[in-house]
Amino acid sequence: MPNITGHVTVHGDKPAKNATVELHNSTGDHISQVVVDDQGAYRFHLAPGTWRLNVYDAHGHRGQAEFTLRDEDEHLDLDLEEPEGGH
């Protein structure tokens, strides 16, 4: 089974330390979640298919991405957006 790996950042270059990455299947069911490491890295070991990531941190930054995983490893980086009304 392939892996999806990547890094989560804030403002394009700062690792989003302690951000949570939620994994959802193609119908929106919550499957799993991980907390990124100090460099903002995450990893899931998955079956091929369509998946969605919802990412957030304690400061209200948010991000999401949908991807299709085939029979090989993929890399997907995400940059979190400011919370509504944030600066």
C-alpha distances in whole Angstrom, upper triangle without the diagonal:
4,7,10,13,17,20,23,26,30,32,30,30,30,27,27,27,26,25,23,20,19,16,17,16,17,20,21,20,19,16,16,18,18,21,21,23,26,25,23,19,16,13,10,7,6,6,7,11,14,14,17,18,22,23,26,28,32,34,33,31,28,25,23,20,18,16,13,10,9,7,8,8,11,14,17,20,22,26,28,31,34,35,37,41,39,41
4,7,10,13,17,20,23,27,29,27,27,27,24,24,25,24,23,21,18,18,15,16,15,17,20,20,20,19,16,16,17,17,20,19,20,23,22,20,17,14,10,9,6,6,7,7,10,13,13,15,16,20,21,24,26,30,31,31,28,26,23,20,18,16,13,11,8,8,6,5,5,8,11,13,17,19,23,25,28,31,32,35,38,37,38
4,6,10,13,16,20,23,26,23,23,24,21,21,21,21,19,18,14,15,13,15,15,17,20,20,19,18,15,14,14,14,16,15,17,20,18,16,13,10,7,6,4,6,8,9,12,13,12,14,14,17,17,21,23,26,28,27,25,23,20,18,16,15,12,12,8,10,9,7,5,6,8,11,14,16,20,21,25,28,29,32,35,34,34
4,7,11,13,16,20,22,20,20,21,18,18,19,18,17,15,12,13,11,13,13,15,19,18,18,16,14,13,13,12,14,13,15,18,16,14,11,8,6,5,7,7,10,10,11,12,10,11,10,14,14,18,20,23,25,24,21,19,16,14,12,12,10,10,8,10,11,9,6,5,6,7,10,12,16,18,21,24,26,28,32,30,31
4,7,10,13,17,20,17,17,17,14,15,16,16,14,14,11,13,12,15,16,18,21,20,20,18,16,14,13,12,13,11,12,15,13,11,7,6,4,7,9,11,14,14,15,15,13,13,11,14,13,16,18,21,23,23,20,18,15,14,13,13,12,13,11,14,14,12,8,6,5,6,8,11,14,16,20,23,24,27,30,28,29
4,7,10,14,16,14,13,14,11,12,13,14,13,13,10,13,13,16,18,20,23,21,21,19,18,16,14,12,12,10,11,13,10,8,6,6,7,10,12,14,17,17,17,17,14,13,11,13,12,15,16,19,20,20,17,16,13,13,12,13,12,15,13,16,17,14,11,8,5,5,5,7,11,13,17,20,22,25,27,25,25
4,6,10,13,11,10,10,7,8,10,12,10,12,10,14,15,18,20,22,24,22,23,20,20,17,15,12,11,8,9,10,7,5,4,6,9,12,15,17,20,20,21,19,17,15,12,13,11,13,13,17,17,18,15,14,12,13,13,15,15,18,17,20,21,18,15,12,9,7,5,6,8,11,14,17,19,23,25,22,22
4,7,10,9,9,9,6,6,8,10,8,9,9,12,14,17,20,21,24,21,22,19,19,17,14,12,10,8,10,10,8,5,6,8,11,14,17,19,22,22,22,20,17,15,11,11,8,9,10,13,14,14,11,10,9,11,12,15,15,19,19,22,23,21,17,15,11,9,6,5,6,7,11,13,16,19,21,19,19
4,7,6,6,5,4,5,8,11,9,12,12,15,17,20,23,24,27,24,25,22,23,20,17,15,13,10,11,11,9,6,9,11,15,18,21,23,26,25,25,23,20,18,14,14,10,11,10,13,13,13,10,10,10,12,14,17,18,21,22,25,27,24,21,18,14,12,8,6,5,6,9,12,14,18,19,17,16
4,5,6,5,6,6,9,12,10,13,14,17,19,22,25,26,28,25,26,24,24,22,19,17,15,13,14,13,12,10,13,15,18,21,24,26,29,28,28,25,22,19,16,14,11,10,10,12,10,11,8,9,10,13,15,19,20,24,25,28,30,28,24,21,18,15,11,9,5,5,7,8,11,15,16,13,12
4,6,6,9,9,13,15,14,17,17,20,23,25,28,28,30,27,29,27,28,26,23,21,19,16,17,16,14,13,16,18,21,24,27,28,31,31,30,27,25,22,19,17,14,14,13,15,13,13,10,12,12,15,17,21,22,26,27,30,32,29,26,23,19,16,13,11,7,7,8,9,12,15,16,13,11
4,6,9,10,13,16,15,17,17,20,22,24,27,27,30,27,29,27,27,25,22,21,19,16,17,16,13,12,14,17,20,22,26,27,29,29,28,26,23,21,18,17,15,15,15,17,16,16,12,13,12,15,16,19,20,24,24,27,29,27,23,20,16,14,10,9,6,8,10,11,15,18,19,16,15
4,6,9,12,15,14,17,18,21,23,26,28,29,32,29,30,28,28,26,23,21,18,15,15,13,11,10,13,16,19,22,26,27,30,30,29,27,25,23,20,19,16,16,15,18,16,17,14,15,15,17,18,22,22,25,26,28,30,27,23,21,17,15,11,11,8,10,12,14,17,20,21,18,16
4,6,9,12,12,15,16,20,22,25,28,30,32,29,30,27,27,25,21,19,16,13,13,10,9,8,12,15,18,22,25,27,30,30,30,28,25,23,19,18,15,14,13,15,14,15,12,14,15,17,19,22,23,26,27,29,31,28,24,22,18,16,12,11,9,10,12,13,16,20,21,17,16
4,6,9,9,12,13,17,19,23,26,27,29,27,27,24,24,21,18,15,12,9,9,7,5,5,8,11,15,18,22,24,27,28,28,26,23,21,17,16,13,12,11,13,13,15,12,14,14,16,17,21,21,24,24,27,28,26,22,20,16,14,11,10,9,10,13,14,17,20,22,19,18
4,6,6,9,11,14,17,20,23,25,27,24,24,21,22,19,15,13,10,8,9,8,8,5,9,11,15,17,21,23,26,27,27,25,21,19,15,14,10,9,7,10,10,11,9,11,11,14,16,19,21,24,24,27,29,26,23,20,17,15,11,10,9,8,11,12,14,18,19,16,16
4,6,9,11,15,18,21,25,27,29,25,25,22,22,19,15,12,8,7,7,5,7,6,9,11,15,18,21,23,27,28,28,26,23,21,17,15,12,10,8,10,11,13,12,13,14,17,19,22,23,26,25,29,30,27,24,22,18,17,14,13,12,12,15,15,16,20,22,19,19
4,6,10,13,16,19,23,25,27,23,23,19,19,16,12,9,6,6,7,7,9,8,10,11,14,16,20,22,26,27,27,25,22,19,16,14,11,9,7,8,10,12,12,13,14,16,18,21,23,25,25,28,29,27,24,22,19,18,15,14,14,13,15,16,17,20,22,19,20
4,7,10,13,16,20,22,23,20,20,17,17,14,10,8,6,6,8,10,11,7,10,10,13,15,19,20,24,25,24,22,19,16,12,10,7,6,4,7,9,10,9,9,10,12,15,18,19,22,22,26,27,25,22,20,17,15,13,11,11,10,12,13,14,18,20,17,19
4,6,10,13,17,19,20,17,16,13,13,10,7,6,5,6,10,12,13,10,11,9,12,13,16,18,21,22,22,20,16,13,10,8,6,6,6,9,12,11,11,10,10,11,14,16,18,20,20,24,25,24,21,19,17,15,14,12,13,11,14,15,15,18,21,19,21
4,7,10,13,16,17,14,14,11,11,9,5,5,6,7,11,14,14,10,10,8,9,10,13,14,17,19,18,16,12,10,6,6,5,7,9,12,14,13,12,10,9,9,11,13,14,17,17,20,22,21,18,16,14,12,11,10,12,11,14,16,16,19,23,21,23
4,7,10,13,14,11,10,7,8,6,4,7,9,11,14,17,18,14,13,10,11,10,13,13,16,17,16,14,10,8,6,5,6,9,11,14,16,15,14,11,10,9,11,12,13,16,16,20,21,21,18,17,16,14,14,13,15,14,16,18,18,20,24,23,25
4,7,10,11,9,8,6,6,5,6,9,11,13,16,20,19,16,14,11,10,8,11,10,12,14,12,11,7,6,5,7,9,12,15,18,20,18,17,14,12,10,10,10,11,13,13,16,18,18,16,15,15,13,14,14,16,16,18,21,21,23,26,26,28
4,7,8,5,5,5,5,7,9,12,15,17,20,23,23,19,18,15,14,11,13,11,13,13,11,9,6,5,6,8,11,14,17,20,22,20,19,15,14,11,10,9,11,12,13,16,19,19,18,16,17,15,17,16,18,18,20,22,22,23,27,27,29
4,5,5,6,7,7,10,12,15,18,20,23,26,26,22,20,17,16,13,13,10,11,11,8,7,5,6,9,11,14,18,21,24,26,23,22,19,16,13,12,10,10,10,11,14,17,18,17,16,18,16,19,18,21,21,23,25,25,26,30,30,32
4,6,8,10,10,13,15,18,21,22,26,29,28,25,23,20,18,15,16,13,12,11,8,5,5,7,11,13,16,20,23,26,28,25,23,20,17,14,12,9,10,9,11,14,17,19,18,17,19,17,20,19,22,22,23,26,25,26,30,30,33
4,6,9,11,14,16,20,23,24,28,31,30,27,25,22,21,18,19,16,15,15,11,9,9,9,12,14,17,20,24,26,28,25,24,20,18,15,14,12,13,13,15,18,21,22,22,21,22,20,22,21,24,23,24,27,26,26,30,31,33
4,6,9,12,14,17,20,21,25,28,28,24,23,20,19,17,18,16,16,16,13,10,9,8,10,10,14,17,20,23,24,21,21,17,16,12,12,11,13,14,16,19,22,23,22,20,21,19,21,19,21,20,21,24,22,23,27,27,30
4,6,9,12,16,19,21,24,28,28,24,23,19,19,16,17,15,15,16,14,12,10,10,11,12,15,17,20,23,25,22,22,19,17,15,15,13,15,16,17,20,22,23,22,21,22,20,22,21,23,22,23,25,24,25,29,29,32
4,6,8,12,15,17,21,24,24,21,20,17,16,13,15,14,15,17,15,13,10,9,10,10,12,15,17,19,22,20,20,17,16,14,14,14,15,16,17,20,22,23,21,20,21,19,20,19,21,20,22,23,22,24,27,27,30
4,7,11,14,17,20,23,24,20,19,15,14,11,12,11,12,14,13,13,10,10,10,11,14,16,19,21,24,22,21,19,17,15,15,14,15,16,15,18,20,20,19,18,19,18,20,19,22,21,23,26,25,27,30,30,32
4,7,11,13,16,20,20,17,16,12,11,9,11,11,13,16,15,15,11,11,10,11,12,14,16,18,21,20,20,17,16,15,15,15,16,17,16,19,20,20,18,18,18,17,18,18,20,19,22,24,23,26,29,28,30
4,7,10,13,16,17,14,13,10,10,9,12,13,16,18,17,16,13,12,9,9,9,11,13,15,18,17,17,15,14,13,14,15,16,18,17,21,22,21,19,18,17,16,16,15,18,17,19,21,21,24,27,25,27
4,6,9,13,14,11,10,7,8,8,12,14,17,19,19,18,15,14,11,11,10,11,12,14,17,17,16,15,15,14,15,17,17,19,18,21,22,21,18,17,16,15,15,14,17,16,19,21,21,24,27,25,27
4,7,10,11,9,9,7,10,11,15,17,20,22,22,21,18,16,12,12,10,10,9,11,14,15,14,14,14,15,16,19,19,22,21,24,25,23,20,19,17,16,15,14,15,14,18,19,19,23,25,23,24
4,7,7,5,5,5,9,11,15,17,21,22,23,21,18,16,13,13,10,11,10,13,15,16,14,14,14,15,16,18,19,21,20,23,24,22,18,17,14,13,12,12,13,13,17,18,19,23,25,23,23
4,5,5,5,7,10,13,16,19,23,25,25,25,21,20,16,16,14,14,13,15,17,18,17,17,17,18,19,22,22,24,23,25,26,23,19,18,16,15,14,14,15,16,19,21,22,26,28,25,25
4,5,7,10,13,17,20,23,27,28,29,28,24,23,19,19,15,15,13,14,16,18,17,18,18,20,21,24,24,27,25,28,29,26,22,21,18,17,15,15,15,16,19,20,22,25,27,24,23
4,6,9,12,16,19,22,25,26,27,26,23,21,18,18,15,15,14,16,17,19,17,17,17,19,19,22,22,25,23,26,26,24,20,18,15,14,12,13,13,14,18,19,21,25,27,24,23
4,7,10,14,17,20,23,24,24,23,20,18,14,14,11,12,11,14,15,16,14,14,13,15,16,19,19,22,21,24,25,22,18,16,13,12,9,10,10,11,15,17,19,22,24,21,21
4,7,11,14,16,20,21,22,21,18,17,14,14,12,13,14,17,18,19,16,16,15,15,15,18,17,19,18,21,21,19,15,13,11,10,9,10,12,13,17,20,21,25,27,24,25
4,7,11,13,17,18,18,18,15,14,11,12,11,13,14,17,19,19,17,16,14,14,14,15,15,17,16,18,19,17,13,12,10,10,9,11,13,14,18,20,22,25,28,25,26
4,7,10,13,15,16,16,13,13,11,14,13,16,17,20,22,22,20,18,16,15,14,15,14,15,13,16,16,14,10,10,9,10,11,13,16,17,21,24,25,28,31,29,29
4,6,10,12,13,13,11,12,11,13,14,17,18,21,24,23,21,19,17,15,14,14,13,13,11,14,14,13,10,10,11,11,13,15,18,19,22,25,26,29,32,30,31
4,7,10,12,13,12,14,13,16,17,20,22,25,28,27,25,23,20,18,17,16,14,13,11,12,12,11,9,11,12,13,16,18,21,22,26,29,29,32,36,34,35
4,6,8,10,9,12,13,16,17,21,23,26,29,27,26,23,20,18,16,14,12,11,8,10,10,10,9,11,13,14,17,18,22,23,26,29,30,32,36,34,36
4,6,9,10,13,15,18,20,24,26,30,32,30,28,25,23,20,17,15,12,10,8,8,8,10,11,12,15,16,19,21,25,26,29,32,32,34,38,37,38
4,7,9,13,15,18,21,24,27,31,32,31,29,25,22,19,16,13,10,7,5,5,6,8,10,11,14,15,19,20,24,25,28,31,32,34,38,37,38
4,6,10,13,17,19,23,26,30,31,29,27,24,20,17,14,11,8,5,5,7,9,11,12,12,15,15,18,19,23,24,26,30,30,32,35,35,36
4,7,10,14,17,20,24,27,29,26,24,21,17,14,11,7,6,4,6,9,12,14,14,12,14,14,17,17,20,21,23,26,27,28,32,32,33
4,7,10,13,17,20,24,25,23,21,17,14,11,9,6,6,6,8,11,14,15,14,12,13,12,15,15,18,18,20,24,24,25,29,29,30
4,7,10,13,17,20,22,19,17,14,11,7,6,4,6,9,10,14,17,17,16,13,14,11,13,12,15,15,17,20,20,22,25,25,27
4,6,10,13,17,18,16,14,11,8,5,5,6,8,11,12,16,19,18,16,13,13,10,11,9,12,12,14,17,17,20,23,22,24
4,7,11,14,15,13,11,8,6,4,7,9,12,15,16,20,22,22,19,17,16,13,12,10,12,10,12,14,14,16,20,19,21
4,7,11,12,10,8,6,5,6,9,12,14,17,18,22,24,23,20,17,15,12,11,8,9,8,10,12,12,15,18,17,19
4,7,8,7,6,5,6,9,12,15,18,21,22,26,28,26,23,21,19,15,14,11,10,7,9,10,10,13,16,14,16
4,5,6,6,7,10,12,15,19,21,24,25,28,30,29,25,23,20,18,15,12,11,9,10,10,10,14,16,14,15
4,6,7,10,13,16,19,22,25,28,28,32,34,32,29,27,24,21,19,16,15,12,13,12,11,14,16,13,15
4,6,9,12,16,19,23,25,29,30,33,35,34,30,28,25,22,19,16,14,11,11,9,8,11,12,10,11
4,6,10,13,17,20,23,27,28,32,34,33,30,27,24,21,18,15,13,9,9,7,5,8,10,9,11
4,7,11,14,18,20,24,25,29,31,30,27,24,21,18,15,11,9,5,5,5,5,9,11,9,11
4,7,11,14,17,21,22,26,29,27,24,21,19,15,13,10,9,5,5,7,7,10,13,12,13
4,7,11,14,17,19,23,25,24,21,18,16,12,11,7,7,5,6,9,10,12,16,14,16
4,7,10,14,16,19,22,21,19,16,14,11,10,8,9,8,10,13,13,15,19,18,20
4,7,10,12,16,19,18,16,13,12,9,9,8,10,11,12,16,17,18,22,21,23
4,7,10,13,17,17,15,12,12,10,12,11,14,15,16,20,20,22,25,25,26
4,6,10,13,13,12,9,10,9,12,12,15,17,19,22,23,25,28,28,29
4,6,10,11,11,9,11,11,14,15,19,20,23,26,27,29,32,32,33
4,7,7,8,7,10,11,14,16,20,22,24,28,29,31,34,33,34
4,6,8,8,12,14,17,19,23,25,28,31,33,34,38,37,38
4,7,9,13,15,19,22,25,28,30,34,35,37,41,40,40
4,7,10,13,17,20,23,26,29,32,34,36,39,38,39
4,7,10,13,17,20,23,26,29,31,34,37,35,35
4,7,10,13,17,19,22,26,28,30,33,32,32
4,7,10,14,16,20,23,25,28,31,29,29
4,7,10,13,16,20,22,24,27,25,26
4,7,10,13,17,19,22,24,22,22
4,6,9,13,15,18,21,19,19
4,7,10,13,15,18,16,15
4,7,9,12,15,12,13
4,6,9,11,9,10
4,6,8,6,7
4,6,5,8
4,5,9
4,7
4
